[in-house]
Amino acid sequence: MIDLLTHITQGVTNNKDVQVSEDMVDGVHQYTIRAPKDVMGLLIGKEGRTIRAIRSLARARAIVEKININVNLEETTQ
């Protein structure tokens, strides 16, 4: 899942500074996408459409893998 999210986010932003991490909280896989401030707008998209699409793709993969997930977006501090 980390590879999928990394591939999608780095492809959308064309920026290698975008990182994805995973944590396990109460049986739910928490994925956090960390990106610099200058590419956050690209990841969020107009009216949040891009991040919703990324979350939908991740949920579809999670259904196949039979896991519960949550995808968060976070700005990196430099």
Secondary structure as UniProt FT lines:
FT   HELIX           2..13
FT   TURN            16..17
FT   STRAND          19..25
FT   TURN            26..27
FT   STRAND          28..35
FT   HELIX           37..44
FT   HELIX           46..48
FT   HELIX           49..65
FT   STRAND          69..75
//
